[in-house]
Amino acid sequence: MRTAFNLVDTIHQRNPWRHEIDYYGICVVVHSLLHGRYLEVVQEGGRWEPKTTLKRYWQTHLWSALIDTLLNVPKATHRVDLAALRRPFEDHLEETSHRTPTLKDLLREQETLFSSL
């Protein structure tokens, strides 16, 4: 088991690489926003995965699919369809939008609050 995702090895071994650094960067940003700390990964069964697990109420099916896809691109020449990764998130937001106040409602509430000060 390796304990770190290391593109530097790939670069120094002169293996082809193109978009992996960008995909890894997306994973780092997502992980930092969710967990509040830098992404650390391990290799389990030939697949890279984050050391930190997702909380069960974080719609794990969405985040796991995104992170797994971006960390485990099969070939350097393979491009990930980012629009296809985004669609499930959009679908989820549309399905659950009735449960959350709209942005206009929140802004109206905030305006009312500040005008009463």
N, C-alpha and C positions, 0 to 999 in steps of 0.2 A: 504494500500500500504506500503510495506516495502521499506526501503531506502538503504539497503546494502546487498550484497550477503555475507552470513556468513557461511562458512563451520565449523567454531568453534562451532556454535549451533548444527550442525549435529553430530560433534564428541562428544560434552559433553552430548548430549541426547542418546548417544550410538547407534545412527542409523547407519546402514551399509553405508560405503563409501569406494571407491577404487580409481577410476580414476578421480573423479570430480576435485580434486585439480590440476591435470595435465591439464585437459581441460580448467579449469579456468586460469591457467598459460599461456596457449597458447593465450587465449583471451586477457589477460593483455599485452602480448608482442605485439600482432597485434594492439591493441588499442594504445599502446604507440608509435609504429612506425608510425601509421597513424595520430594520433592527437598530439603527443609530450607531453602527460600527462597520469597519471595513470587512469585506468578504474574505473568508478563508475557506479553501476547498480541499477535499480529499478525493482520492480515486478509489472507488469501491466497485469491484466487479467489472473493471474496464471503463467505468463511467465516472465523470467528474460530478461531484455534488457538494453543496455548501456544508460546512461543519455545523452551522446553526440551523435548527429546524424552524419551520414556520409555525406560528400559532394557529390552532385549528379554526379560529373564527376569521382568519384572513383570506378566505376563499382560496384555500391551498391548491385546489385543482388548477386554478388559473396561474398562480405564481410558480408552482412546481413545473408546469408545462413550459412556461416561458424560460425559466432558469435552466432546466434540463436541456432544452433545445439549443440555447445559446452557448452553454458550456460544452456541449458534446456535438459539435459540427463534424460530420463524418470525414470530409476532405477539405483541404485548403481551397480547392476550386469550387466547392459547394457554397451557394449563397442562400442564406436563410430568408424565407418570405416573411418579412417583418409585418406586412399588412395582415397576413394570415394569423400571426401571433397576436396582433392587436384586436382582431375581430371578436374573440371571446370576451375580452374586457369590455368592449363597446356593448356587446349583447347583454352582459351582466348589468352594466349601468342602465341600459334601457329597461331591462326587466325589473330592476329594483328602484327606478326613479320615482315611482309612486310612493315609496316609503320615506323619501327624504324631501325636505323643502327645496324649492327651486332657488336658484341664485337670486332672482328678483325678490322673492319673499325674504331671503336673508338680508339683502341690501336694504329693503324697506324697513325691516325690523331694526337694523343698525341705524338707519337715518332717524327713525322715531326715537330711539334711545339717545342719540347724540343731540337731537333738537330739544330734548327735555332737560339737558344739563344746564 
